[in-house]
Amino acid sequence: MRRSLFGRTWPNLIAVVLFVFFIFPVYWMFSTAFKQNKDIVSRDPVFLPLDGTFEHFDRAVNVPHFWTYVTNSLIVTVGAVLGSLVIATLAAFAIARMRFRGRKSFVLVVMAAQMAPWEVMVIAAYLIVRDNDMLNSLVPLTAFYLMMVLPFTIWTLRGFIAAVPKELEESAMVDGCTRTQAFVKVIFPLLAPGLMSTSLFGFITAWNEFPLVNMLNKKEMAQTLPLWLSSFQTAFGTDWGATMAASTLFAVPILILFIFLQRKAVSGMTDGAVKG
């Protein structure tokens, strides 16, 4: 009995320690956003801001063009996610259901693109956009974000489509559906977990991206929220209160989206990775 209790206690204890280790930076960011300036720079750490303030949030959102940054981030993020879902769904269906020359090579290219670090493409992306006179535009930024999330989306949705029995699709076609109608009415509704997990991944990737927008969009009216986060560093130092408040606000949309999609997203990431 003691050995069994000991065996159950250690994994739980390790899980608690890991949870505290990973959640503490988030808590420190959140609490610092409400601290007085004297508590932020104090030598003695203040873990619970009893005399909290909202002045840091006020400074964070009252910077010039704040709502323009929000709008631009939503445009490029939502555009990249929706575009990748449309293209990846069709590509994943072709890989999972059709047999064509070069199919295996295409799958290897998708995997290689997923593993490649996109930071190495920043200079090439800048040259392409500059030569086409499209600097400070949201269109190329959205296109590059789409390409960043597309390989993962294709690979995940391929697993879901391959897991759907072909008999369901064939039965629908026997009943009079075309192949397109069978896909829309039979396969597509079963892709909800995969669509949600890939949407979450794509949203986080595009929402957080900094190097590309920093390189391609120098004008304030074409910038996104990641550049807004870096605007609180000046020649006189860093406004830590405003930085933490801005970081908290920046994380809220992702947190809300994750809470809304967490069950479907977690199952989608695991199922799509192993099926098919």
Contacts in CASP RR format, 6 or more apart in sequence:
PFRMAT RR
TARGET T0000
AUTHOR 0000-0000-0000
METHOD contacts of the structure
MODEL  1
MRRSLFGRTWPNLIAVVLFVFFIFPVYWMFSTAFKQNKDIVSRDPVFLPL
DGTFEHFDRAVNVPHFWTYVTNSLIVTVGAVLGSLVIATLAAFAIARMRF
RGRKSFVLVVMAAQMAPWEVMVIAAYLIVRDNDMLNSLVPLTAFYLMMVL
PFTIWTLRGFIAAVPKELEESAMVDGCTRTQAFVKVIFPLLAPGLMSTSL
FGFITAWNEFPLVNMLNKKEMAQTLPLWLSSFQTAFGTDWGATMAASTLF
AVPILILFIFLQRKAVSGMTDGAVKG
26 251 0 8 1.000
29 244 0 8 1.000
29 247 0 8 1.000
29 248 0 8 1.000
29 251 0 8 1.000
30 244 0 8 1.000
30 248 0 8 1.000
31 46 0 8 1.000
31 47 0 8 1.000
31 48 0 8 1.000
31 49 0 8 1.000
32 40 0 8 1.000
32 240 0 8 1.000
32 241 0 8 1.000
32 244 0 8 1.000
33 56 0 8 1.000
33 57 0 8 1.000
33 241 0 8 1.000
33 244 0 8 1.000
33 245 0 8 1.000
33 247 0 8 1.000
33 248 0 8 1.000
34 49 0 8 1.000
34 52 0 8 1.000
34 53 0 8 1.000
34 54 0 8 1.000
34 56 0 8 1.000
35 46 0 8 1.000
35 49 0 8 1.000
35 52 0 8 1.000
35 53 0 8 1.000
35 241 0 8 1.000
36 49 0 8 1.000
36 51 0 8 1.000
36 52 0 8 1.000
36 53 0 8 1.000
37 241 0 8 1.000
39 46 0 8 1.000
39 49 0 8 1.000
40 240 0 8 1.000
40 241 0 8 1.000
41 240 0 8 1.000
56 241 0 8 1.000
56 242 0 8 1.000
56 244 0 8 1.000
56 245 0 8 1.000
57 245 0 8 1.000
57 248 0 8 1.000
57 249 0 8 1.000
59 239 0 8 1.000
59 242 0 8 1.000
59 245 0 8 1.000
60 66 0 8 1.000
60 232 0 8 1.000
60 242 0 8 1.000
60 245 0 8 1.000
60 246 0 8 1.000
60 249 0 8 1.000
61 249 0 8 1.000
63 228 0 8 1.000
63 231 0 8 1.000
64 220 0 8 1.000
65 220 0 8 1.000
65 221 0 8 1.000
65 223 0 8 1.000
66 228 0 8 1.000
68 220 0 8 1.000
68 221 0 8 1.000
68 223 0 8 1.000
69 223 0 8 1.000
69 224 0 8 1.000
69 225 0 8 1.000
69 227 0 8 1.000
69 228 0 8 1.000
70 225 0 8 1.000
72 138 0 8 1.000
72 222 0 8 1.000
72 223 0 8 1.000
72 224 0 8 1.000
72 225 0 8 1.000
73 207 0 8 1.000
73 224 0 8 1.000
73 225 0 8 1.000
73 226 0 8 1.000
75 138 0 8 1.000
75 142 0 8 1.000
76 138 0 8 1.000
76 141 0 8 1.000
76 142 0 8 1.000
76 145 0 8 1.000
76 206 0 8 1.000
76 224 0 8 1.000
77 145 0 8 1.000
77 202 0 8 1.000
77 203 0 8 1.000
77 206 0 8 1.000
77 207 0 8 1.000
79 142 0 8 1.000
79 145 0 8 1.000
79 146 0 8 1.000
80 142 0 8 1.000
80 145 0 8 1.000
80 146 0 8 1.000
80 148 0 8 1.000
80 149 0 8 1.000
80 202 0 8 1.000
80 206 0 8 1.000
81 149 0 8 1.000
81 199 0 8 1.000
81 202 0 8 1.000
81 203 0 8 1.000
81 206 0 8 1.000
83 146 0 8 1.000
84 146 0 8 1.000
84 149 0 8 1.000
84 150 0 8 1.000
84 153 0 8 1.000
84 198 0 8 1.000
84 202 0 8 1.000
85 153 0 8 1.000
85 195 0 8 1.000
85 198 0 8 1.000
85 199 0 8 1.000
87 146 0 8 1.000
87 150 0 8 1.000
88 150 0 8 1.000
88 153 0 8 1.000
88 154 0 8 1.000
88 157 0 8 1.000
88 198 0 8 1.000
89 157 0 8 1.000
89 188 0 8 1.000
89 191 0 8 1.000
89 195 0 8 1.000
91 154 0 8 1.000
92 153 0 8 1.000
92 154 0 8 1.000
92 155 0 8 1.000
92 156 0 8 1.000
92 157 0 8 1.000
92 158 0 8 1.000
92 159 0 8 1.000
92 160 0 8 1.000
92 161 0 8 1.000
93 161 0 8 1.000
93 183 0 8 1.000
93 187 0 8 1.000
94 100 0 8 1.000
95 103 0 8 1.000
95 106 0 8 1.000
95 107 0 8 1.000
95 154 0 8 1.000
95 158 0 8 1.000
96 158 0 8 1.000
96 159 0 8 1.000
96 161 0 8 1.000
96 162 0 8 1.000
96 276 0 8 1.000
97 161 0 8 1.000
97 166 0 8 1.000
97 169 0 8 1.000
107 158 0 8 1.000
110 151 0 8 1.000
110 154 0 8 1.000
110 155 0 8 1.000
111 151 0 8 1.000
111 155 0 8 1.000
113 150 0 8 1.000
113 151 0 8 1.000
114 151 0 8 1.000
114 152 0 8 1.000
114 155 0 8 1.000
118 148 0 8 1.000
118 212 0 8 1.000
119 211 0 8 1.000
121 144 0 8 1.000
122 211 0 8 1.000
122 212 0 8 1.000
122 215 0 8 1.000
125 140 0 8 1.000
125 144 0 8 1.000
125 212 0 8 1.000
125 215 0 8 1.000
125 216 0 8 1.000
126 215 0 8 1.000
126 216 0 8 1.000
128 140 0 8 1.000
129 135 0 8 1.000
129 137 0 8 1.000
129 140 0 8 1.000
129 216 0 8 1.000
132 140 0 8 1.000
134 140 0 8 1.000
135 216 0 8 1.000
135 217 0 8 1.000
135 218 0 8 1.000
136 216 0 8 1.000
136 217 0 8 1.000
136 218 0 8 1.000
136 219 0 8 1.000
136 221 0 8 1.000
136 222 0 8 1.000
137 216 0 8 1.000
137 217 0 8 1.000
137 222 0 8 1.000
138 217 0 8 1.000
138 222 0 8 1.000
140 216 0 8 1.000
141 212 0 8 1.000
141 213 0 8 1.000
141 216 0 8 1.000
141 217 0 8 1.000
141 224 0 8 1.000
144 212 0 8 1.000
145 205 0 8 1.000
145 206 0 8 1.000
145 209 0 8 1.000
145 212 0 8 1.000
148 205 0 8 1.000
148 206 0 8 1.000
148 209 0 8 1.000
149 198 0 8 1.000
149 201 0 8 1.000
149 202 0 8 1.000
149 205 0 8 1.000
149 206 0 8 1.000
152 198 0 8 1.000
152 201 0 8 1.000
152 202 0 8 1.000
153 198 0 8 1.000
153 201 0 8 1.000
153 202 0 8 1.000
156 194 0 8 1.000
156 197 0 8 1.000
156 198 0 8 1.000
156 268 0 8 1.000
156 269 0 8 1.000
156 272 0 8 1.000
156 273 0 8 1.000
157 191 0 8 1.000
157 194 0 8 1.000
157 195 0 8 1.000
157 198 0 8 1.000
157 272 0 8 1.000
158 272 0 8 1.000
158 276 0 8 1.000
159 271 0 8 1.000
159 272 0 8 1.000
159 273 0 8 1.000
159 275 0 8 1.000
159 276 0 8 1.000
160 190 0 8 1.000
160 191 0 8 1.000
160 193 0 8 1.000
160 194 0 8 1.000
160 268 0 8 1.000
160 271 0 8 1.000
160 272 0 8 1.000
160 275 0 8 1.000
161 187 0 8 1.000
161 191 0 8 1.000
162 275 0 8 1.000
162 276 0 8 1.000
163 271 0 8 1.000
163 272 0 8 1.000
163 275 0 8 1.000
163 276 0 8 1.000
164 186 0 8 1.000
164 187 0 8 1.000
164 190 0 8 1.000
168 186 0 8 1.000
168 187 0 8 1.000
169 179 0 8 1.000
169 182 0 8 1.000
169 183 0 8 1.000
169 186 0 8 1.000
169 187 0 8 1.000
172 181 0 8 1.000
172 182 0 8 1.000
172 185 0 8 1.000
172 186 0 8 1.000
173 179 0 8 1.000
173 182 0 8 1.000
177 185 0 8 1.000
177 186 0 8 1.000
192 264 0 8 1.000
193 264 0 8 1.000
193 265 0 8 1.000
193 267 0 8 1.000
193 268 0 8 1.000
193 271 0 8 1.000
194 264 0 8 1.000
194 268 0 8 1.000
194 271 0 8 1.000
194 272 0 8 1.000
196 261 0 8 1.000
196 264 0 8 1.000
196 265 0 8 1.000
196 268 0 8 1.000
197 261 0 8 1.000
197 264 0 8 1.000
197 265 0 8 1.000
197 266 0 8 1.000
197 267 0 8 1.000
197 268 0 8 1.000
197 269 0 8 1.000
197 272 0 8 1.000
199 261 0 8 1.000
200 257 0 8 1.000
200 258 0 8 1.000
200 261 0 8 1.000
200 265 0 8 1.000
201 269 0 8 1.000
203 254 0 8 1.000
203 257 0 8 1.000
204 254 0 8 1.000
207 225 0 8 1.000
207 253 0 8 1.000
207 254 0 8 1.000
208 226 0 8 1.000
209 226 0 8 1.000
210 226 0 8 1.000
210 227 0 8 1.000
210 230 0 8 1.000
213 223 0 8 1.000
213 224 0 8 1.000
213 226 0 8 1.000
213 227 0 8 1.000
214 226 0 8 1.000
214 227 0 8 1.000
217 223 0 8 1.000
217 224 0 8 1.000
217 227 0 8 1.000
225 250 0 8 1.000
226 250 0 8 1.000
228 246 0 8 1.000
228 250 0 8 1.000
229 243 0 8 1.000
229 246 0 8 1.000
229 247 0 8 1.000
229 250 0 8 1.000
232 238 0 8 1.000
232 239 0 8 1.000
232 242 0 8 1.000
232 243 0 8 1.000
232 246 0 8 1.000
233 239 0 8 1.000
233 243 0 8 1.000
258 265 0 8 1.000
END
